[in-house]
Amino acid sequence: MSGQLTVGEIVAERTYSITRDTLVRYAGASGDFNPIHYRDDVASAVGLPGVLAHGMLTMGFAVQPVVEWADGDPGRILDYQVRFTRPVVVDPDSGQSVLVVAKVGAIEESAARIDLTVTVGGATVLGKAQVRVSLA
């Protein structure tokens, strides 16, 4: 994170691959063992299109490029908010790719608002995703 920022400037872009193994590891780390995150039969039985990635996993992936841009210091994140707009379905064979684009949305005296566009297959999965980052 260096130099002058301009509104509209892309500060980070990253694609993350999520596999079923990723979901199992995240379940173990988070303690969220809801079977919709690893069993096709359960996901189908409750009307889902397939096994879903954990929302908080997707949210974590989305903020990571901003943390890296902020000199790798998560303490510079002042606020982070999203709306979950669409589930991330993880195919058992091919997994899923999540694209994160972080763009300067506003500049304040000592902080910047970074707007995130988070998509899967061109469809937005997190809406109103915004991160306030300390510039100090």
DSSP file (Angstrom, degrees, kcal/mol; ACC not computed):
  #  RESIDUE AA STRUCTURE BP1 BP2  ACC     N-H-->O    O-->H-N    N-H-->O    O-->H-N    TCO  KAPPA ALPHA  PHI   PSI    X-CA   Y-CA   Z-CA
    1    1 A M              0   0    0      0, 0.0     2,-0.3     0, 0.0    69,-0.0   0.000 360.0 360.0 360.0 102.2    0.0    0.0    0.0
    2    2 A S        +     0   0    0      2,-0.1    68,-0.0     0, 0.0     0, 0.0  -0.980 360.0  17.9-147.4 158.6    1.9    3.0   -1.2
    3    3 A G  S    S-     0   0    0     -2,-0.3     2,-0.2     2,-0.0     0, 0.0  -0.115  95.3 -29.8  79.7-176.3    1.4    6.2   -3.1
    4    4 A Q        -     0   0    0      1,-0.0     2,-0.3     0, 0.0    -2,-0.1  -0.539  57.9-142.9 -77.8 139.7   -1.7    8.2   -3.9
    5    5 A L        -     0   0    0     -2,-0.2     2,-0.4     4,-0.0    -2,-0.0  -0.752  10.6-159.7 -99.7 151.3   -5.0    6.4   -4.2
    6    6 A T    >   -     0   0    0     -2,-0.3     3,-2.2   100,-0.0    98,-0.3  -0.991  29.9-102.2-129.7 142.8   -7.7    7.4   -6.7
    7    7 A V  T 3  S+     0   0    0     -2,-0.4    98,-0.2     1,-0.3     3,-0.1  -0.390 110.6  26.2 -60.3 133.2  -11.3    6.5   -6.6
    8    8 A G  T 3  S+     0   0    0     96,-3.0    -1,-0.3     1,-0.3     2,-0.2   0.228  87.7 136.5  95.9 -12.5  -12.0    3.6   -9.0
    9    9 A E    <   -     0   0    0     -3,-2.2    95,-2.8    95,-0.1     2,-0.6  -0.484  55.3-129.8 -70.0 132.1   -8.4    2.3   -8.8
   10   10 A I  E     +A  103   0A   0     93,-0.2    93,-0.3    -2,-0.2     3,-0.1  -0.747  28.6 176.2 -81.4 121.7   -8.2   -1.5   -8.6
   11   11 A V  E     +     0   0A   0     91,-2.5     2,-0.3    -2,-0.6    92,-0.2   0.618  63.6   8.9-102.8 -16.8   -5.8   -2.3   -5.6
   12   12 A A  E     -A  102   0A   0     90,-1.4    90,-3.1     2,-0.0     2,-0.3  -0.976  53.0-177.9-161.4 148.7   -6.1   -6.1   -5.6
   13   13 A E  E     +A  101   0A   0     -2,-0.3     2,-0.3    88,-0.2    88,-0.2  -0.960  15.8 163.1-149.8 132.4   -7.5   -8.9   -7.7
   14   14 A R  E     -A  100   0A   0     86,-2.5    86,-3.1    -2,-0.3     2,-0.5  -0.998  27.0-146.1-152.5 144.9   -7.3  -12.6   -6.8
   15   15 A T  E     -A   99   0A   0     -2,-0.3     2,-0.4    84,-0.2    84,-0.2  -0.964  18.4-162.2-112.0 130.5   -9.0  -15.9   -7.8
   16   16 A Y  E     -A   98   0A   0     82,-2.9    82,-3.0    -2,-0.5     2,-0.5  -0.916   8.8-144.1-112.8 137.6   -9.5  -18.5   -5.1
   17   17 A S  E     -A   97   0A   0     -2,-0.4     2,-0.5    80,-0.2    80,-0.2  -0.875  13.8-165.5 -99.7 129.9  -10.1  -22.2   -5.8
   18   18 A I  E     +A   96   0A   0     78,-3.5    78,-2.2    -2,-0.5     2,-0.2  -0.967  10.0 177.0-116.0 127.9  -12.5  -23.9   -3.4
   19   19 A T     >  -     0   0    0     -2,-0.5     4,-1.7    76,-0.2     5,-0.1  -0.702  47.9-101.1-117.0 173.4  -12.6  -27.7   -3.4
   20   20 A R  H  > S+     0   0    0     71,-0.3     4,-2.0    -2,-0.2     5,-0.2   0.857 125.5  57.8 -62.4 -33.5  -14.6  -30.1   -1.2
   21   21 A D  H  > S+     0   0    0      1,-0.2     4,-2.6     2,-0.2    -1,-0.2   0.903 102.2  54.6 -61.4 -40.5  -11.3  -30.7    0.7
   22   22 A T  H  > S+     0   0    0      1,-0.2     4,-2.6     2,-0.2    -1,-0.2   0.910 107.7  50.3 -57.4 -42.6  -11.3  -26.9    1.4
   23   23 A L  H  X S+     0   0    0     -4,-1.7     4,-2.5     2,-0.2    -1,-0.2   0.893 109.8  49.1 -65.6 -40.2  -14.8  -27.2    2.9
   24   24 A V  H  X S+     0   0    0     -4,-2.0     4,-2.1     2,-0.2    -1,-0.2   0.922 112.7  47.9 -65.6 -43.7  -13.8  -30.1    5.1
   25   25 A R  H  X S+     0   0    0     -4,-2.6     4,-2.2     1,-0.2    -2,-0.2   0.919 112.8  48.4 -63.0 -42.9  -10.7  -28.2    6.4
   26   26 A Y  H  X S+     0   0    0     -4,-2.6     4,-3.0    -5,-0.2     6,-0.4   0.908 108.2  54.7 -65.1 -40.5  -12.8  -25.1    7.0
   27   27 A A  H  X S+     0   0    0     -4,-2.5     4,-2.4     1,-0.2     5,-0.4   0.920 109.9  47.6 -57.8 -43.3  -15.4  -27.1    8.9
   28   28 A G  H  < S+     0   0    0     -4,-2.1    -1,-0.2     1,-0.2    -2,-0.2   0.897 115.2  44.6 -64.7 -40.5  -12.8  -28.4   11.2
   29   29 A A  H  < S+     0   0    0     -4,-2.2    -2,-0.2     1,-0.2    -1,-0.2   0.870 123.4  34.6 -71.9 -36.7  -11.2  -25.0   11.8
   30   30 A S  H  < S-     0   0    0     -4,-3.0    -2,-0.2    -5,-0.2    -3,-0.2   0.709  99.0-126.9 -92.6 -22.0  -14.5  -23.2   12.3
   31   31 A G     <  +     0   0    0     -4,-2.4     2,-1.1    -5,-0.3    -3,-0.2   0.548  65.6 134.8  83.1   7.6  -16.5  -26.0   14.0
   32   32 A D        +     0   0    0     -5,-0.4    -1,-0.2    -6,-0.4    -2,-0.1  -0.751  18.8 162.9 -94.0  94.1  -19.3  -25.6   11.4
   33   33 A F        +     0   0    0     -2,-1.1    -1,-0.1    -3,-0.1     5,-0.1  -0.012  11.7 151.5-102.3  28.5  -20.1  -29.2   10.5
   34   34 A N    >   -     0   0    0      1,-0.2     3,-2.1     2,-0.1     4,-0.1  -0.447  48.9-133.3 -58.2 124.9  -23.5  -28.5    8.9
   35   35 A P  G >> S+     0   0    0      0, 0.0     4,-2.9     0, 0.0     3,-1.7   0.618  97.4  78.8 -64.7 -12.0  -23.8  -31.3    6.3
   36   36 A I  G 34 S+     0   0    0      1,-0.3    16,-2.1     2,-0.2    -2,-0.1   0.677  90.4  59.5 -65.7 -12.9  -24.9  -28.9    3.6
   37   37 A H  G <4 S+     0   0    0     -3,-2.1    -1,-0.3    14,-0.2    17,-0.1   0.421 125.3   9.9 -94.7   0.1  -21.2  -28.1    3.3
   38   38 A Y  T <4 S+     0   0    0     -3,-1.7     2,-0.5     1,-0.2    -2,-0.2   0.460 109.9  75.8-153.3  -6.7  -20.1  -31.6    2.5
   39   39 A R     X  -     0   0    0     -4,-2.9     4,-2.3     1,-0.2    -1,-0.2  -0.941  49.4-164.8-121.6 117.4  -23.0  -34.0    1.7
   40   40 A D  H  > S+     0   0    0     -2,-0.5     4,-2.7     1,-0.2     5,-0.2   0.877  91.1  55.8 -61.2 -39.5  -24.8  -33.8   -1.6
   41   41 A D  H  > S+     0   0    0      1,-0.2     4,-2.1     2,-0.2    -1,-0.2   0.898 110.3  44.3 -64.5 -39.8  -27.7  -35.9   -0.4
   42   42 A V  H  > S+     0   0    0     -7,-0.2     4,-1.5     2,-0.2     6,-0.2   0.926 113.2  50.7 -70.0 -44.4  -28.4  -33.5    2.5
   43   43 A A  H  <>S+     0   0    0     -4,-2.3     5,-2.7    -8,-0.3     3,-0.4   0.927 113.6  45.9 -57.9 -45.4  -28.0  -30.4    0.4
   44   44 A S  H ><5S+     0   0    0     -4,-2.7     3,-1.8     1,-0.2    -1,-0.2   0.899 107.0  58.0 -64.0 -41.9  -30.4  -31.8   -2.2
   45   45 A A  H 3<5S+     0   0    0     -4,-2.1    -1,-0.2     1,-0.3    -2,-0.2   0.782 107.6  47.2 -62.4 -27.8  -32.9  -32.9    0.5
   46   46 A V  T 3<5S-     0   0    0     -4,-1.5    -1,-0.3    -3,-0.4    -2,-0.2   0.268 125.1-100.8 -98.9  12.3  -33.2  -29.3    1.7
   47   47 A G  T < 5S+     0   0    0     -3,-1.8    -3,-0.2     1,-0.3    -2,-0.1   0.633  73.2 142.3  86.4  15.1  -33.6  -27.9   -1.8
   48   48 A L      < -     0   0    0     -5,-2.7    -1,-0.3    -6,-0.2     3,-0.1  -0.567  58.5-125.1 -87.6 154.8  -30.1  -26.6   -2.4
   49   49 A P  S    S-     0   0    0      0, 0.0     2,-0.3     0, 0.0    -5,-0.1   0.547  79.2 -49.6 -75.2  -5.4  -28.5  -26.9   -5.9
   50   50 A G  S    S-     0   0    0     -7,-0.1     2,-0.1   -11,-0.1    41,-0.1  -0.950  90.8 -27.3 161.3-174.9  -25.5  -28.7   -4.3
   51   51 A V        -     0   0    0     39,-0.3    39,-2.9    -2,-0.3     2,-0.3  -0.430  64.5-144.9 -64.9 134.6  -23.0  -28.6   -1.5
   52   52 A L  B     -E   89   0B   0    -16,-2.1    37,-0.2    37,-0.2     2,-0.2  -0.800   9.5-119.5-107.9 144.5  -22.3  -24.9   -0.5
   53   53 A A        -     0   0    0     35,-2.9    35,-0.4    -2,-0.3     2,-0.1  -0.503  46.1 -94.6 -69.1 148.4  -19.2  -23.2    0.7
   54   54 A H     >  -     0   0    0     -2,-0.2     4,-2.0     1,-0.1     3,-0.3  -0.436  28.8-132.1 -62.6 136.5  -19.5  -21.7    4.1
   55   55 A G  H  > S+     0   0    0      1,-0.2     4,-2.5     2,-0.2     5,-0.2   0.896 107.4  52.2 -59.2 -40.9  -20.5  -18.1    3.9
   56   56 A M  H  > S+     0   0    0      2,-0.2     4,-2.1     1,-0.2    -1,-0.2   0.800 105.8  55.1 -69.3 -27.3  -17.8  -17.0    6.3
   57   57 A L  H  > S+     0   0    0     -3,-0.3     4,-2.5     2,-0.2    -1,-0.2   0.938 110.0  45.9 -66.2 -46.9  -15.2  -18.9    4.2
   58   58 A T  H  X S+     0   0    0     -4,-2.0     4,-2.2     1,-0.2    -2,-0.2   0.915 112.6  50.8 -61.0 -43.1  -16.2  -16.9    1.2
   59   59 A M  H  X S+     0   0    0     -4,-2.5     4,-1.5     1,-0.2    -1,-0.2   0.888 110.0  50.4 -62.5 -39.5  -16.2  -13.7    3.2
   60   60 A G  H  X S+     0   0    0     -4,-2.1     4,-1.3     1,-0.2    -2,-0.2   0.913 110.1  48.8 -65.5 -43.8  -12.7  -14.5    4.5
   61   61 A F  H  < S+     0   0    0     -4,-2.5     3,-0.2     1,-0.2    -1,-0.2   0.903 108.2  56.5 -60.0 -40.1  -11.4  -15.2    1.0
   62   62 A A  H  < S+     0   0    0     -4,-2.2     4,-0.3     1,-0.2    -1,-0.2   0.852 110.2  41.8 -64.7 -36.5  -12.9  -11.9   -0.2
   63   63 A V  H >X S+     0   0    0     -4,-1.5     4,-2.0     1,-0.2     3,-0.8   0.712  93.8  84.0 -84.4 -20.0  -11.1   -9.7    2.4
   64   64 A Q  H 3X S+     0   0    0     -4,-1.3     4,-2.4     1,-0.3     5,-0.2   0.867  86.4  52.4 -56.7 -43.6   -7.7  -11.4    2.1
   65   65 A P  H 3> S+     0   0    0      0, 0.0     4,-2.1     0, 0.0    -1,-0.3   0.842 109.6  51.7 -62.6 -29.3   -6.4   -9.5   -1.0
   66   66 A V  H <> S+     0   0    0     -3,-0.8     4,-2.1    -4,-0.3    -2,-0.2   0.905 108.1  50.5 -71.5 -41.2   -7.2   -6.2    0.9
   67   67 A V  H  <>S+     0   0    0     -4,-2.0     5,-1.7     2,-0.2     6,-0.6   0.928 111.7  48.3 -59.7 -44.9   -5.3   -7.4    3.9
   68   68 A E  H ><5S+     0   0    0     -4,-2.4     3,-0.6     1,-0.2     4,-0.3   0.905 110.7  50.6 -63.0 -41.3   -2.3   -8.2    1.7
   69   69 A W  H 3<5S+     0   0    0     -4,-2.1     2,-0.9     1,-0.3    -1,-0.2   0.843 100.5  65.4 -63.7 -33.6   -2.6   -4.8    0.0
   70   70 A A  T ><5S-     0   0    0     -4,-2.1     3,-1.7     1,-0.1    -1,-0.3  -0.193 134.4 -86.9 -84.2  43.7   -2.6   -3.2    3.4
   71   71 A D  T < 5S-     0   0    0     -2,-0.9    -3,-0.2    -3,-0.6    -2,-0.2   0.730  73.5 -70.1  60.0  25.6    1.0   -4.4    4.0
   72   72 A G  T 3 <S+     0   0    0     -5,-1.7    -1,-0.3    -4,-0.3    -4,-0.2   0.677  99.8 134.3  71.0  16.8   -0.3   -7.7    5.3
   73   73 A D    X   -     0   0    0     -3,-1.7     3,-2.0    -6,-0.6     4,-0.2  -0.839  37.1-173.1-105.9  99.9   -1.6   -6.0    8.5
   74   74 A P  G >  S+     0   0    0      0, 0.0     3,-1.4     0, 0.0    -1,-0.1   0.710  81.6  73.9 -64.3 -17.3   -5.1   -7.2    9.4
   75   75 A G  G 3  S+     0   0    0      1,-0.3    59,-0.0    -3,-0.1    -2,-0.0   0.641  83.8  67.3 -68.7 -13.6   -5.1   -4.5   12.1
   76   76 A R  G <  S+     0   0    0     -3,-2.0    58,-3.1    -6,-0.2     2,-0.7   0.592  75.4  99.3 -81.9 -10.5   -5.5   -1.9    9.4
   77   77 A I  E <   +B  133   0A   0     -3,-1.4    56,-0.2    56,-0.2     3,-0.1  -0.691  47.0 175.3 -78.0 115.5   -9.0   -3.2    8.7
   78   78 A L  E     -     0   0A   0     54,-3.0     2,-0.3    -2,-0.7    -1,-0.2   0.786  65.2  -2.3 -90.6 -32.7  -11.4   -0.9   10.5
   79   79 A D  E     -B  132   0A   0     53,-1.2    53,-2.6     2,-0.0    -1,-0.3  -0.978  57.2-172.3-160.2 146.0  -14.7   -2.3    9.3
   80   80 A Y  E     +B  131   0A   0     -2,-0.3     2,-0.3    51,-0.2    51,-0.2  -0.949  12.8 168.0-148.7 124.0  -15.8   -5.0    6.9
   81   81 A Q  E     +B  130   0A   0     49,-2.3    49,-2.5    -2,-0.3     2,-0.3  -0.991   1.6 167.0-138.9 144.9  -19.4   -5.7    5.8
   82   82 A V  E     -     0   0A   0     -2,-0.3     2,-0.4    47,-0.2    46,-0.2  -0.958  26.4-136.7-145.0 164.5  -21.1   -7.9    3.2
   83   83 A R  E     -B  127   0A   0     44,-2.3    44,-3.2    -2,-0.3     2,-0.8  -0.996  25.1-129.3-119.6 132.9  -24.5   -9.2    2.2
   84   84 A F  E     +B  126   0A   0     -2,-0.4    42,-0.2    42,-0.2    41,-0.1  -0.731  37.5 165.1 -81.9 113.9  -24.7  -12.8    1.1
   85   85 A T        +     0   0    0     40,-1.8    41,-0.2    -2,-0.8    -1,-0.2   0.695  60.5  12.1-106.1 -23.6  -26.5  -12.6   -2.2
   86   86 A R  S    S-     0   0    0     39,-1.3    -1,-0.3    37,-0.1     2,-0.0  -0.975  77.2-111.2-156.0 138.2  -26.0  -16.0   -3.7
   87   87 A P        -     0   0    0      0, 0.0     2,-0.8     0, 0.0   -33,-0.1  -0.358  25.0-126.3 -71.3 153.2  -24.6  -19.3   -2.5
   88   88 A V        -     0   0    0    -35,-0.4   -35,-2.9    37,-0.1     2,-0.4  -0.880  24.8-155.5-100.2 105.1  -21.3  -20.7   -3.7
   89   89 A V  B     -E   52   0B   0     -2,-0.8     2,-0.7   -37,-0.2   -37,-0.2  -0.683   3.7-151.7 -84.0 130.4  -22.0  -24.2   -5.0
   90   90 A V        -     0   0    0    -39,-2.9   -39,-0.3    -2,-0.4     6,-0.2  -0.902  10.1-138.6-111.2 110.3  -18.9  -26.4   -4.9
   91   91 A D  B  >  -F   95   0C   0      4,-1.3     4,-1.3    -2,-0.7   -71,-0.3  -0.372  14.0-130.0 -64.9 140.0  -18.8  -29.2   -7.5
   92   92 A P  T  4 S+     0   0    0      0, 0.0   -72,-0.2     0, 0.0    -1,-0.1   0.801 102.8  27.8 -64.3 -27.5  -17.5  -32.5   -6.2
   93   93 A D  T  4 S+     0   0    0      2,-0.1   -73,-0.0   -74,-0.1    -2,-0.0   0.883 132.9  26.3 -99.1 -51.7  -15.0  -32.9   -9.1
   94   94 A S  T  4 S-     0   0    0      1,-0.3   -76,-0.1   -75,-0.0     2,-0.1   0.581  87.2-155.7 -94.4 -10.0  -14.1  -29.4  -10.3
   95   95 A G  B  <  -F   91   0C   0     -4,-1.3    -4,-1.3   -78,-0.1     2,-0.3  -0.421  29.1 -78.0  70.2-146.3  -14.6  -27.4   -7.2
   96   96 A Q  E     -A   18   0A   0    -78,-2.2   -78,-3.5    -6,-0.2     2,-0.4  -0.990  26.8-138.1-155.0 149.5  -15.4  -23.7   -7.6
   97   97 A S  E     -A   17   0A   0     -2,-0.3     2,-0.5   -80,-0.2    24,-0.4  -0.943  12.8-161.9-113.7 134.2  -13.4  -20.5   -8.4
   98   98 A V  E     -A   16   0A   0    -82,-3.0   -82,-2.9    -2,-0.4     2,-0.5  -0.969   7.2-154.5-116.8 122.1  -14.2  -17.2   -6.6
   99   99 A L  E     -AC  15 119A   0     20,-2.8    20,-2.4    -2,-0.5     2,-0.5  -0.850   8.9-168.8-100.0 128.2  -13.0  -14.0   -8.2
  100  100 A V  E     -AC  14 118A   0    -86,-3.1   -86,-2.5    -2,-0.5     2,-0.5  -0.973   5.8-177.2-118.5 125.3  -12.3  -11.0   -5.9
  101  101 A V  E     -AC  13 117A   0     16,-2.2    16,-2.6    -2,-0.5     2,-0.5  -0.991   9.6-160.4-121.4 124.7  -11.7   -7.5   -7.3
  102  102 A A  E     +AC  12 116A   0    -90,-3.1   -91,-2.5    -2,-0.5   -90,-1.4  -0.917  14.8 176.4-110.1 122.3  -10.9   -4.8   -4.8
  103  103 A K  E     -AC  10 115A   0     12,-2.7    12,-3.2    -2,-0.5     2,-0.4  -0.957  37.4-105.4-129.5 141.8  -11.4   -1.2   -5.9
  104  104 A V  E     + C   0 114A   0    -95,-2.8   -96,-3.0    -2,-0.4    10,-0.2  -0.519  37.8 174.0 -66.5 120.9  -11.1    2.1   -4.1
  105  105 A G  E     -     0   0A   0      8,-3.5     2,-0.3    -2,-0.4     9,-0.2   0.755  63.2  -5.9 -99.5 -31.6  -14.7    3.4   -3.5
  106  106 A A  E     - C   0 113A   0      7,-1.5     7,-2.8  -100,-0.1     2,-0.5  -0.978  57.8-141.0-161.6 152.6  -13.9    6.5   -1.4
  107  107 A I  E     - C   0 112A   0     -2,-0.3     5,-0.2     5,-0.2     2,-0.2  -0.984  19.4-178.3-124.0 127.0  -11.0    8.2    0.3
  108  108 A E        -     0   0    0      3,-3.3    -2,-0.0    -2,-0.5     5,-0.0  -0.477  47.0 -87.9-107.9-176.7  -11.3    9.8    3.7
  109  109 A E  S    S+     0   0    0      1,-0.2     3,-0.0    -2,-0.2    -1,-0.0   0.930 121.5   5.4 -61.1 -46.1   -8.6   11.7    5.6
  110  110 A S  S    S+     0   0    0     25,-0.0    25,-3.2    26,-0.0    26,-0.8   0.265 128.7  46.1-125.0  11.7   -7.1    8.7    7.3
  111  111 A A  E     - D   0 134A   0     23,-0.3    -3,-3.3    24,-0.2     2,-0.4  -0.968  59.3-145.3-148.7 161.8   -9.0    5.7    5.7
  112  112 A A  E     -CD 107 133A   0     21,-2.3    21,-2.8    -2,-0.3     2,-0.6  -0.982  15.8-134.7-128.2 144.1  -10.2    4.4    2.4
  113  113 A R  E     -CD 106 132A   0     -7,-2.8    -8,-3.5    -2,-0.4    -7,-1.5  -0.890  21.2-160.6 -96.1 122.7  -13.3    2.5    1.6
  114  114 A I  E     -CD 104 131A   0     17,-3.5    17,-2.6    -2,-0.6     2,-0.5  -0.918   5.2-150.1-105.6 122.4  -12.5   -0.5   -0.6
  115  115 A D  E     -CD 103 130A   0    -12,-3.2   -12,-2.7    -2,-0.6     2,-0.4  -0.792  11.5-150.3 -93.9 130.6  -15.4   -1.9   -2.6
  116  116 A L  E     -CD 102 129A   0     13,-3.0     2,-0.6    -2,-0.5    13,-0.5  -0.848  10.6-162.1-104.9 134.7  -15.2   -5.7   -3.3
  117  117 A T  E     -C  101   0A   0    -16,-2.6   -16,-2.2    -2,-0.4     2,-0.5  -0.975  15.9-175.9-109.8 117.4  -16.7   -7.4   -6.3
  118  118 A V  E     +CD 100 126A   0      8,-0.6     7,-2.8    -2,-0.6     8,-1.1  -0.957  10.6 169.9-121.6 115.3  -16.9  -11.1   -5.5
  119  119 A T  E     -CD  99 124A   0    -20,-2.4   -20,-2.8    -2,-0.5     2,-0.4  -0.893  28.6-161.3-131.1 154.6  -18.2  -13.4   -8.3
  120  120 A V  E >  S- D   0 123A   0      3,-2.6     3,-2.0    -2,-0.3   -22,-0.1  -0.986  89.3 -14.0-130.3 120.3  -18.5  -17.0   -9.2
  121  121 A G  T 3  S-     0   0    0     -2,-0.4     3,-0.1   -24,-0.4   -23,-0.1   0.830 130.1 -54.2  56.6  33.2  -19.0  -17.7  -12.9
  122  122 A G  T 3  S+     0   0    0      1,-0.2     2,-0.4   -23,-0.0    -1,-0.3   0.331 115.2 115.0  85.1  -7.7  -19.8  -14.0  -13.5
  123  123 A A  E <  S- D   0 120A   0     -3,-2.0    -3,-2.6     1,-0.0    -1,-0.2  -0.822  70.4-117.9-100.0 133.6  -22.5  -13.9  -10.9
  124  124 A T  E     + D   0 119A   0     -2,-0.4    -5,-0.3    -5,-0.2     3,-0.1  -0.491  30.9 176.4 -69.4 130.7  -22.1  -11.8   -7.8
  125  125 A V  E     +     0   0A   0     -7,-2.8   -40,-1.8     1,-0.3   -39,-1.3   0.611  69.7  44.2-111.3 -18.5  -22.1  -13.8   -4.5
  126  126 A L  E    S-BD  84 118A   0     -8,-1.1    -8,-0.6   -42,-0.2     3,-0.4  -0.993  73.3-162.6-126.2 125.2  -21.4  -11.0   -2.0
  127  127 A G  E     +B   83   0A   0    -44,-3.2   -44,-2.3    -2,-0.4     3,-0.2  -0.711  69.0  11.7-104.7 157.7  -23.3   -7.7   -2.3
  128  128 A K  E    S+     0   0A   0     -2,-0.3     2,-0.8     1,-0.2    -1,-0.2   0.852  80.5 173.6  48.1  39.7  -22.5   -4.4   -0.7
  129  129 A A  E     + D   0 116A   0    -13,-0.5   -13,-3.0    -3,-0.4     2,-0.4  -0.702   5.6 164.1 -83.8 112.8  -19.1   -5.8    0.2
  130  130 A Q  E     -BD  81 115A   0    -49,-2.5   -49,-2.3    -2,-0.8     2,-0.4  -0.988  23.2-166.0-137.3 141.2  -17.0   -3.0    1.6
  131  131 A V  E     -BD  80 114A   0    -17,-2.6   -17,-3.5    -2,-0.4     2,-0.5  -0.993  11.2-150.2-126.8 126.7  -13.9   -2.7    3.7
  132  132 A R  E     -BD  79 113A   0    -53,-2.6   -54,-3.0    -2,-0.4   -53,-1.2  -0.873  21.1-168.4 -95.3 127.7  -12.7    0.4    5.5
  133  133 A V  E     -BD  77 112A   0    -21,-2.8   -21,-2.3    -2,-0.5   -56,-0.2  -0.958  21.5-122.0-123.0 130.7   -8.9    0.4    5.7
  134  134 A S  E     - D   0 111A   0    -58,-3.1   -23,-0.3    -2,-0.4   -58,-0.0  -0.494  15.0-164.9 -68.0 134.4   -6.7    2.7    7.8
  135  135 A L              0   0    0    -25,-3.2   -24,-0.2    -2,-0.2    -1,-0.1   0.493 360.0 360.0 -95.7  -6.4   -4.2    4.7    5.7
  136  136 A A              0   0    0    -26,-0.8    -1,-0.2   -60,-0.1   -25,-0.1   0.470 360.0 360.0 -76.8 360.0   -2.2    5.7    8.8
